[in-house]
Amino acid sequence: MADRGQARPDQTAQGVVIILASVLTMAFADAVVKLVSANITVWQVFAARSAVAIPIIIAVLLATGVGLRPRSPKWALVRSVLLLLTWLAFYAALPVLSLSVAAVAVYTNPIMIALLSAVLIGEPVTGRQWGGVLLGFLGVIAILKPGTDAFSWFTLLPLLGAAFYALAMVLTRSKCRDEAPLTLALALHTSFLVAGLIATGLLALIGLGTDTKAAFPFLLGDWALMGVREWGLMALLGALSAAYFVGVARAYQIAAPPIIATFDYAYLVSAAMWGFVFFSETPDLLTIAGMILITAAGLLVAARSSKSGPVEEAGSA
């Protein structure tokens, strides 16, 4: 996975702004998913959300003259499958874990991204960057609070999602750097739609027992009837997820993964905020301390990048 294509100057500042806006958007969308998880299956969320997002993305692609087909369909497919597995693992944990705990567990991924970037694609990682990632990880530990329900086996699901996400982001940097972010988003939402429909069909054919469905309704339940409210929420999720996936793809294309991964930690602050708004989840002092550590980690990496050479060229998606 060492092929990085033609070297271009990184656009770190732009990448940081994009990832911050993206994680704020996605934290809100994940809170909405948790809100509807008691009534709608994860496969229904995948299919209905992408059924809304795909026409939006296609319309924008046609309006901007960007091709619908990826330059490298194989790598775009692999990336899409990895991200599909990421969100499947994460969403499967939401009915059981609080939004904050699930978010912290999945946000071990920046540690994995920094390591995989160095090992797989030779991305330079300085001592200061490693220090920032370590500081962010200490913040994650503070929020997880070992010994609490965060260490139930359900926590393994977002941890598994973190591993899939890390691989997907390194792949974005190494193999999909020249792809249009909108094209990557279209490939991803197509994968969500196909997976949602196939899984729903298989579950209907298998005909699981009532007790089994009741034990894991978000994963194994029947397709629920959707009214105006439910379709409205799916339309909102479709628009938000389209914007998020385009933003993440762009951020990891134009800036070094360890830097973007550190600012990716802002999702935790966003998740805590939306968790309070939607579910009255109030962070305690240790959780707040962890968020401060995570913010400090981002500032540490930003200080390094601001002194790392000439001003970077501005670019467009």
C-alpha positions as CSV (number, residue, x, y, z in Angstrom):
1,M,0.0,0.0,0.0
2,A,3.0,2.2,-0.6
3,D,1.7,3.9,-3.8
4,R,0.9,7.5,-3.0
5,G,0.6,8.8,-6.5
6,Q,1.9,12.2,-7.6
7,A,3.2,14.3,-4.7
8,R,1.3,17.4,-4.0
9,P,1.5,20.0,-1.2
10,D,-0.7,19.2,1.7
11,Q,-3.5,21.7,2.6
12,T,-3.5,21.2,6.3
13,A,-5.5,24.2,7.4
14,Q,-8.3,23.5,5.0
15,G,-8.3,19.8,6.0
16,V,-8.6,20.7,9.7
17,V,-11.6,23.0,9.1
18,I,-13.3,20.4,7.0
19,I,-12.8,17.5,9.5
20,L,-14.1,19.7,12.4
21,A,-17.3,20.6,10.5
22,S,-17.7,17.0,9.4
23,V,-17.5,15.5,12.8
24,L,-20.0,18.0,14.3
25,T,-22.4,17.0,11.5
26,M,-21.9,13.3,12.0
27,A,-22.2,13.4,15.8
28,F,-25.7,15.0,15.3
29,A,-26.6,12.3,12.7
30,D,-25.5,9.5,15.1
31,A,-27.6,11.0,17.9
32,V,-30.6,10.8,15.5
33,V,-29.8,7.2,14.7
34,K,-29.6,6.3,18.4
35,L,-33.0,8.1,18.8
36,V,-34.7,6.0,16.2
37,S,-32.9,2.7,17.0
38,A,-35.8,1.4,19.1
39,N,-38.1,1.5,16.1
40,I,-36.0,1.1,12.9
41,T,-33.4,-1.5,12.1
42,V,-29.8,-0.6,11.2
43,W,-30.4,-2.1,7.7
44,Q,-33.4,0.1,7.3
45,V,-31.4,3.2,8.3
46,F,-28.7,2.2,5.8
47,A,-31.1,1.7,2.9
48,A,-33.5,4.6,3.5
49,R,-30.8,7.1,4.3
50,S,-28.8,6.2,1.2
51,A,-31.9,6.2,-1.0
52,V,-32.1,9.9,-0.1
53,A,-28.4,10.6,-0.2
54,I,-27.7,9.0,-3.6
55,P,-29.9,11.3,-5.8
56,I,-28.5,14.3,-4.0
57,I,-24.9,13.2,-4.7
58,I,-25.7,12.3,-8.3
59,A,-27.4,15.7,-8.9
60,V,-24.3,17.5,-7.6
61,L,-22.0,15.3,-9.6
62,L,-23.9,16.0,-12.8
63,A,-24.1,19.7,-12.1
64,T,-20.4,20.0,-11.5
65,G,-19.3,17.7,-14.3
66,V,-17.6,15.2,-12.1
67,G,-17.7,11.6,-13.3
68,L,-19.9,9.1,-11.5
69,R,-17.4,6.3,-11.9
70,P,-14.3,6.2,-9.6
71,R,-10.9,6.2,-11.3
72,S,-10.1,3.0,-9.4
73,P,-13.4,1.1,-8.8
74,K,-11.6,-1.7,-7.0
75,W,-10.1,0.6,-4.3
76,A,-13.3,2.6,-4.0
77,L,-15.2,-0.6,-3.4
78,V,-12.7,-1.8,-0.7
79,R,-12.9,1.6,1.0
80,S,-16.7,1.5,0.9
81,V,-16.8,-2.0,2.4
82,L,-14.4,-1.0,5.2
83,L,-16.6,2.1,6.1
84,L,-19.8,0.0,5.8
85,L,-18.3,-2.3,8.4
86,T,-17.3,0.7,10.6
87,W,-20.8,2.1,10.8
88,L,-22.4,-1.3,11.2
89,A,-20.2,-2.1,14.2
90,F,-20.7,1.4,15.7
91,Y,-24.5,1.6,15.1
92,A,-24.9,-1.9,16.5
93,A,-23.6,-0.7,19.9
94,L,-25.7,2.5,20.1
95,P,-28.9,0.9,21.6
96,V,-26.8,-0.5,24.4
97,L,-24.0,2.0,25.1
98,S,-24.4,5.7,25.7
99,L,-23.5,7.9,22.8
100,S,-20.5,9.3,24.6
101,V,-19.1,5.9,25.6
102,A,-19.6,4.4,22.1
103,A,-17.9,7.5,20.6
104,V,-14.9,7.2,22.9
105,A,-14.5,3.5,22.1
106,V,-14.6,4.1,18.3
107,Y,-12.2,7.1,18.7
108,T,-9.3,4.9,19.5
109,N,-9.0,4.9,15.6
110,P,-6.6,7.9,15.4
111,I,-4.0,5.9,17.3
112,M,-4.5,3.1,14.7
113,I,-4.4,5.6,11.8
114,A,-1.1,7.1,12.9
115,L,0.5,3.7,13.3
116,L,-0.9,2.3,10.0
117,S,0.1,5.5,8.1
118,A,3.7,5.0,9.2
119,V,3.8,1.3,8.6
120,L,1.7,0.9,5.4
121,I,2.3,4.1,3.4
122,G,5.4,5.6,5.0
123,E,3.7,8.7,6.2
124,P,6.2,10.7,8.4
125,V,5.1,10.9,12.0
126,T,7.2,13.2,14.2
127,G,7.8,12.9,17.9
128,R,5.5,15.8,18.6
129,Q,2.7,14.2,16.5
130,W,3.1,11.0,18.5
131,G,2.9,13.0,21.6
132,G,-0.3,14.6,20.5
133,V,-1.8,11.3,19.6
134,L,-0.7,9.9,23.0
135,L,-2.3,12.8,24.8
136,G,-5.5,12.3,22.9
137,F,-5.4,8.6,23.9
138,L,-5.0,9.5,27.5
139,G,-8.1,11.7,27.1
140,V,-10.0,8.7,25.7
141,I,-8.9,6.6,28.7
142,A,-10.2,9.3,31.1
143,I,-13.6,9.3,29.4
144,L,-13.8,5.5,29.2
145,K,-13.2,5.2,33.0
146,P,-11.9,1.6,33.2
147,G,-14.1,-0.6,35.4
148,T,-17.4,0.9,34.3
149,D,-20.0,-0.6,31.9
150,A,-17.8,0.8,29.1
151,F,-15.9,-2.4,29.3
152,S,-18.8,-4.6,28.5
153,W,-18.4,-6.8,25.5
154,F,-20.5,-4.4,23.5
155,T,-17.6,-1.9,23.7
156,L,-15.7,-4.4,21.4
157,L,-18.1,-3.4,18.6
158,P,-17.0,0.3,18.3
159,L,-13.4,-0.8,18.9
160,L,-13.7,-3.1,15.9
161,G,-15.3,-0.2,14.0
162,A,-12.3,1.9,14.9
163,A,-10.0,-0.6,13.2
164,F,-12.0,-0.7,10.0
165,Y,-12.2,3.1,9.9
166,A,-8.4,3.4,10.4
167,L,-7.8,1.1,7.4
168,A,-10.3,3.0,5.3
169,M,-8.7,6.4,6.0
170,V,-5.2,5.2,5.2
171,L,-6.6,3.7,2.0
172,T,-8.2,7.1,1.2
173,R,-4.8,8.7,1.5
174,S,-2.8,6.1,-0.4
175,K,-5.1,4.7,-3.1
176,C,-8.0,7.1,-3.4
177,R,-6.2,10.4,-3.1
178,D,-7.0,11.4,-6.7
179,E,-10.7,10.4,-6.5
180,A,-13.4,13.1,-6.3
181,P,-14.8,13.1,-2.8
182,L,-18.4,13.1,-4.2
183,T,-17.6,10.0,-6.3
184,L,-16.3,8.3,-3.2
185,A,-19.4,9.3,-1.3
186,L,-21.6,7.9,-4.1
187,A,-19.7,4.6,-4.0
188,L,-20.1,4.4,-0.2
189,H,-23.8,5.2,-0.2
190,T,-24.4,2.7,-3.0
191,S,-22.8,0.1,-0.7
192,F,-25.0,1.1,2.2
193,L,-28.1,0.8,0.0
194,V,-27.2,-2.6,-1.4
195,A,-26.2,-4.0,2.0
196,G,-29.3,-2.7,3.7
197,L,-31.6,-4.2,1.1
198,I,-29.8,-7.5,0.9
199,A,-29.7,-7.9,4.7
200,T,-33.4,-7.0,5.0
201,G,-34.2,-9.6,2.4
202,L,-32.1,-12.3,4.0
203,L,-33.7,-11.7,7.4
204,A,-37.2,-11.9,5.9
205,L,-36.2,-15.2,4.2
206,I,-34.6,-16.7,7.3
207,G,-37.6,-15.9,9.4
208,L,-36.0,-15.5,12.9
209,G,-38.0,-16.2,16.0
210,T,-39.8,-13.5,17.9
211,D,-37.4,-13.9,20.9
212,T,-34.3,-13.6,18.8
213,K,-35.7,-10.4,17.1
214,A,-36.6,-9.0,20.5
215,A,-33.1,-9.6,21.9
216,F,-31.4,-7.5,19.1
217,P,-34.2,-5.5,17.4
218,F,-31.8,-2.9,15.9
219,L,-29.9,-5.7,14.1
220,L,-32.4,-8.5,13.5
221,G,-35.8,-6.8,13.6
222,D,-38.3,-6.5,10.8
223,W,-38.6,-3.6,8.4
224,A,-40.8,-1.1,10.1
225,L,-43.5,0.9,8.4
226,M,-42.3,4.5,7.9
227,G,-44.5,7.5,8.0
228,V,-43.8,11.2,7.2
229,R,-41.8,11.7,10.4
230,E,-39.6,8.6,9.8
231,W,-38.9,9.5,6.1
232,G,-38.2,13.1,7.2
233,L,-35.6,11.8,9.6
234,M,-34.1,9.5,6.9
235,A,-34.0,12.5,4.5
236,L,-32.1,14.5,7.1
237,L,-29.7,11.7,7.8
238,G,-29.2,11.2,4.1
239,A,-28.2,14.8,3.5
240,L,-26.0,14.9,6.6
241,S,-24.2,11.7,5.9
242,A,-23.6,12.8,2.3
243,A,-22.0,16.0,3.5
244,Y,-20.0,14.1,6.2
245,F,-18.5,11.4,3.9
246,V,-17.5,14.0,1.3
247,G,-15.9,16.1,4.0
248,V,-13.9,13.2,5.5
249,A,-12.7,11.9,2.1
250,R,-11.5,15.4,1.2
251,A,-9.8,16.0,4.6
252,Y,-7.8,12.8,4.4
253,Q,-6.9,13.4,0.8
254,I,-5.4,16.8,1.3
255,A,-3.7,16.5,4.7
256,A,-1.6,14.0,6.6
257,P,-3.7,11.3,8.3
258,P,-2.1,11.7,11.8
259,I,-3.0,15.4,11.8
260,I,-6.5,15.0,10.6
261,A,-7.0,12.0,12.9
262,T,-6.1,14.1,15.9
263,F,-8.7,16.8,15.0
264,D,-11.1,14.0,14.4
265,Y,-11.2,13.7,18.2
266,A,-13.5,16.7,18.2
267,Y,-16.2,14.2,17.5
268,L,-16.1,13.3,21.2
269,V,-17.0,16.8,22.2
270,S,-19.7,16.9,19.6
271,A,-21.1,13.6,20.7
272,A,-21.2,14.7,24.4
273,M,-23.0,17.8,23.4
274,W,-25.6,16.0,21.3
275,G,-25.9,13.3,24.0
276,F,-26.9,16.0,26.5
277,V,-29.3,17.6,24.1
278,F,-31.1,14.4,23.0
279,F,-30.6,12.0,26.0
280,S,-29.7,14.3,29.0
281,E,-26.3,12.6,29.2
282,T,-24.2,14.9,31.4
283,P,-20.5,14.4,31.3
284,D,-18.8,14.2,34.7
285,L,-15.5,15.9,35.7
286,L,-13.3,13.0,34.5
287,T,-15.1,13.1,31.1
288,I,-14.5,16.8,30.9
289,A,-10.9,16.4,31.8
290,G,-10.6,13.8,29.0
291,M,-12.1,16.2,26.5
292,I,-9.6,18.9,27.6
293,L,-6.7,16.5,27.0
294,I,-8.1,15.7,23.6
295,T,-8.4,19.4,22.7
296,A,-4.8,19.9,23.9
297,A,-3.7,17.1,21.6
298,G,-5.2,18.8,18.6
299,L,-3.5,22.1,19.5
300,L,-0.2,20.3,19.8
301,V,-0.4,18.9,16.3
302,A,-1.6,22.2,14.9
303,A,1.4,24.0,16.4
304,R,3.7,21.5,14.6
305,S,2.0,21.8,11.3
306,S,2.0,25.7,11.3
307,K,5.8,25.6,11.5
308,S,6.3,22.9,8.9
309,G,7.4,24.7,5.8
310,P,6.0,27.1,3.2
311,V,2.4,28.2,3.0
312,E,0.3,25.4,1.3
313,E,-1.6,25.9,-1.9
314,A,-5.3,26.2,-1.8
315,G,-7.2,23.6,-3.7
316,S,-10.6,22.5,-4.7
317,A,-12.5,19.3,-4.4
